[in-house]
């Protein structure tokens, strides 16, 4: 956790400033071969378009950055190869669902997805649908991913102002804390009913975390860092530099 930074962010200011991503062109043949092999294992995966960050800064409580558009095959290959230096960062929004009894609800990714078996908050790589008036709007992204993955509407929650931004190397999670008036088991049952109604849900299960003892090896480091901080009391979280 030493190489992970967690910040209070008042506002995100992300712009869509398209430009080529050299990595995607220079390693095209390798990327295509990697993606063909991935699709052979998980035929439901398709090569859409996604947004990735290539420039960032944070000051005065504002986290800013610029995004370019690329194909999902290039992004997933870069991720699968350990996120080598390539001029980009995987930056995304996530819905931190916090139940009334103090437990968090995380999704277990389905076997047909690119991150099969991984456990984390509802989230997704931003795409063109998140661009509003030239801005990459993570409120839009989080609202959509929450609804698609869990069937829950963000209007049901007490939405905490600002974001908790977890910087973990070439991955940056911007977590929007969503407080529910329902307990964890009730929320889980509701989400499972939604998953059962879908032909091919993105999630295979809902995992409840009440304490660090509930952590699972399938959780990425940014998730366990955030949860460990939260369960420790979250009193020492710095704000972005003033």
C-alpha positions as CSV (number, residue, x, y, z in Angstrom):
1,X,0.0,0.0,0.0
2,X,3.1,2.3,0.3
3,X,2.9,3.1,-3.4
4,X,-0.8,3.9,-3.3
5,X,-1.9,7.5,-2.7
6,X,-5.5,8.3,-1.5
7,X,-6.8,11.9,-1.8
8,X,-10.0,13.8,-1.1
9,X,-11.0,15.5,-4.3
10,X,-13.7,18.2,-4.4
11,X,-14.2,18.1,-8.2
12,X,-13.0,16.2,-11.3
13,X,-12.2,18.3,-14.4
14,X,-11.5,15.9,-17.2
15,X,-11.5,16.9,-20.9
16,X,-11.7,14.9,-24.1
17,X,-8.6,16.0,-26.1
18,X,-8.2,13.3,-28.7
19,X,-4.8,12.4,-30.1
20,X,-3.1,9.2,-31.4
21,X,-1.8,6.6,-28.9
22,X,1.5,5.4,-30.3
23,X,1.5,2.2,-28.3
24,X,-1.7,1.1,-30.1
25,X,-0.1,1.6,-33.5
26,X,3.4,0.3,-32.7
27,X,2.2,-3.0,-31.2
28,X,-0.8,-3.5,-33.4
29,X,0.1,-7.1,-34.5
30,X,0.8,-8.2,-30.9
31,X,-2.4,-6.5,-29.6
32,X,-4.6,-8.1,-32.3
33,X,-3.1,-11.6,-31.5
34,X,-3.6,-11.0,-27.8
35,X,-7.3,-10.0,-28.3
36,X,-8.0,-12.9,-30.6
37,X,-6.8,-15.3,-28.0
38,X,-8.8,-13.5,-25.3
39,X,-12.0,-13.7,-27.5
40,X,-11.4,-17.4,-28.0
41,X,-11.6,-17.9,-24.2
42,X,-14.4,-15.4,-23.7
43,X,-16.4,-14.9,-26.9
44,X,-18.7,-12.2,-25.4
45,X,-15.9,-9.7,-25.3
46,X,-16.0,-7.2,-28.1
47,X,-13.6,-4.5,-29.3
48,X,-15.4,-1.2,-28.6
49,X,-14.0,2.2,-28.1
50,X,-12.8,3.5,-24.7
51,X,-11.2,6.6,-23.2
52,X,-7.9,6.6,-21.4
53,X,-6.1,9.4,-19.6
54,X,-2.7,10.7,-20.9
55,X,-2.2,13.9,-18.7
56,X,-3.1,14.7,-15.1
57,X,-2.7,17.2,-12.3
58,X,-4.3,17.9,-9.0
59,X,-4.4,21.2,-7.1
60,X,-6.8,23.2,-5.0
61,X,-9.0,20.1,-4.5
62,X,-9.5,19.7,-8.3
63,X,-8.2,16.6,-10.1
64,X,-7.8,17.5,-13.8
65,X,-6.8,15.4,-16.8
66,X,-7.0,14.9,-20.6
67,X,-8.3,11.8,-22.3
68,X,-7.9,10.2,-25.7
69,X,-9.9,7.5,-27.4
70,X,-8.6,4.1,-28.3
71,X,-9.9,0.6,-29.0
72,X,-10.6,-1.8,-26.2
73,X,-8.3,-4.4,-27.6
74,X,-5.3,-2.0,-27.2
75,X,-6.4,-1.1,-23.7
76,X,-7.0,-4.6,-22.5
77,X,-3.7,-5.8,-23.9
78,X,-1.8,-3.0,-22.2
79,X,-3.6,-4.0,-18.9
80,X,-2.9,-7.7,-19.4
81,X,0.8,-7.0,-20.0
82,X,1.1,-5.4,-16.6
83,X,0.5,-1.7,-17.7
84,X,3.9,-1.0,-19.0
85,X,4.9,2.7,-19.5
86,X,3.0,3.8,-22.6
87,X,2.0,7.4,-22.0
88,X,-1.5,6.6,-20.5
89,X,-3.3,5.8,-17.3
90,X,-6.4,3.7,-16.7
91,X,-8.6,6.3,-15.0
92,X,-12.2,5.5,-14.1
93,X,-15.1,6.2,-11.8
94,X,-16.4,3.6,-9.3
95,X,-19.6,3.3,-7.2
96,X,-18.6,2.7,-3.5
97,X,-21.8,1.2,-2.2
98,X,-21.9,1.5,1.6
99,X,-24.9,-0.2,3.4
100,X,-26.6,1.2,6.5
101,X,-24.9,-1.4,8.6
102,X,-21.4,-0.2,7.6
103,X,-20.7,-3.0,5.1
104,X,-19.5,-2.4,1.5
105,X,-21.0,-4.3,-1.5
106,X,-18.6,-5.3,-4.3
107,X,-19.3,-7.2,-7.5
108,X,-17.7,-10.5,-8.6
109,X,-17.0,-10.2,-12.4
110,X,-18.6,-12.8,-14.5
111,X,-16.7,-15.6,-16.3
112,X,-17.4,-14.1,-19.7
113,X,-15.8,-10.7,-18.9
114,X,-12.3,-9.4,-19.4
115,X,-11.7,-9.3,-15.6
116,X,-13.4,-12.6,-14.8
117,X,-13.4,-13.4,-11.1
118,X,-12.1,-10.1,-9.9
119,X,-13.9,-8.4,-7.1
120,X,-14.4,-4.6,-7.0
121,X,-17.0,-1.8,-7.0
122,X,-19.3,-1.3,-9.9
123,X,-17.2,0.6,-12.5
124,X,-16.1,0.6,-16.1
125,X,-13.6,2.1,-18.5
126,X,-15.1,5.5,-19.6
127,X,-16.3,5.7,-23.2
128,X,-17.7,8.3,-25.6
129,X,-21.1,8.1,-23.9
130,X,-19.5,9.9,-20.9
131,X,-18.4,12.9,-23.0
132,X,-20.7,15.9,-22.2
133,X,-19.8,19.3,-23.8
134,X,-16.2,18.2,-24.3
135,X,-15.8,17.0,-20.7
136,X,-15.4,13.4,-19.6
137,X,-18.2,13.2,-16.9
138,X,-17.5,10.5,-14.3
139,X,-20.9,11.2,-12.6
140,X,-22.5,10.0,-15.9
141,X,-20.2,7.0,-16.0
142,X,-20.8,5.9,-12.4
143,X,-24.6,6.3,-12.7
144,X,-24.6,4.1,-15.8
145,X,-22.3,1.4,-14.5
146,X,-24.2,1.2,-11.2
147,X,-27.5,0.8,-13.1
148,X,-26.2,-1.7,-15.6
149,X,-24.3,-3.9,-13.2
150,X,-26.6,-3.9,-10.1
151,X,-30.0,-2.6,-11.3
152,X,-29.8,0.1,-8.6
153,X,-30.4,3.8,-9.3
154,X,-28.1,6.4,-7.9
155,X,-31.2,8.4,-6.8
156,X,-31.7,5.7,-4.1
157,X,-28.5,6.7,-2.3
158,X,-27.2,9.6,-0.2
159,X,-24.4,10.6,-2.6
160,X,-21.3,12.0,-0.8
161,X,-19.9,15.2,-2.3
162,X,-16.6,15.0,-4.1
163,X,-14.6,11.9,-4.7
164,X,-12.1,9.6,-3.0
165,X,-9.3,9.3,-5.6
166,X,-7.0,6.2,-5.3
167,X,-3.8,6.6,-7.3
168,X,-2.2,3.1,-7.8
169,X,0.5,3.4,-10.4
170,X,-1.0,3.4,-13.9
171,X,-4.5,2.9,-12.5
172,X,-6.6,5.7,-10.9
173,X,-9.9,4.9,-9.3
174,X,-12.3,7.8,-8.5
175,X,-14.7,6.4,-5.9
176,X,-18.1,8.0,-5.4
177,X,-19.3,7.0,-2.0
178,X,-23.0,6.0,-2.1
179,X,-24.7,5.5,1.3
180,X,-27.8,3.4,1.4
181,X,-30.6,3.3,4.0
182,X,-30.8,-0.5,3.6
183,X,-28.6,-3.1,5.2
184,X,-26.0,-5.1,3.2
185,X,-28.0,-8.4,3.0
186,X,-31.1,-6.6,1.7
187,X,-29.1,-4.8,-0.9
188,X,-27.4,-8.0,-2.0
189,X,-30.7,-9.8,-2.3
190,X,-32.1,-7.0,-4.5
191,X,-29.0,-7.0,-6.7
192,X,-29.0,-10.8,-7.0
193,X,-32.7,-10.6,-8.2
194,X,-31.6,-8.2,-10.9
195,X,-28.7,-10.4,-12.0
196,X,-31.1,-13.4,-12.2
197,X,-33.4,-11.4,-14.5
198,X,-30.6,-10.7,-17.1
199,X,-29.6,-13.1,-19.9
200,X,-25.9,-12.5,-19.4
201,X,-25.2,-10.3,-16.3
202,X,-21.8,-8.7,-16.0
203,X,-21.6,-9.8,-12.4
204,X,-21.8,-13.4,-11.1
205,X,-22.2,-12.5,-7.4
206,X,-22.2,-9.7,-4.8
207,X,-19.5,-9.9,-2.2
208,X,-20.0,-8.2,1.2
209,X,-17.1,-6.7,3.1
210,X,-17.6,-5.7,6.7
211,X,-14.0,-5.7,7.9
212,X,-10.4,-6.3,6.6
213,X,-10.8,-10.0,7.5
214,X,-13.3,-10.2,4.6
215,X,-10.7,-9.1,2.0
216,X,-10.2,-11.5,-0.8
217,X,-7.1,-12.1,-3.1
218,X,-9.3,-11.4,-6.1
219,X,-9.6,-7.7,-5.0
220,X,-7.2,-5.4,-6.8
221,X,-4.8,-3.3,-4.6
222,X,-6.7,-0.1,-5.0
223,X,-9.8,-1.7,-3.5
224,X,-8.1,-3.1,-0.5
225,X,-6.2,0.2,0.1
226,X,-9.5,2.1,0.0
227,X,-11.3,-0.3,2.3
228,X,-8.4,-0.6,4.7
229,X,-8.3,3.2,5.0
230,X,-12.1,3.4,5.5
231,X,-12.2,0.7,8.2
232,X,-9.2,2.4,9.9
233,X,-11.4,5.5,10.4
234,X,-10.4,7.6,7.3
235,X,-9.2,10.4,9.6
236,X,-5.8,10.8,8.0
237,X,-6.8,11.1,4.4
238,X,-5.1,14.2,2.9
239,X,-6.8,16.5,0.6
240,X,-5.4,17.4,-2.8
241,X,-2.7,20.1,-2.4
242,X,-4.0,23.6,-1.8
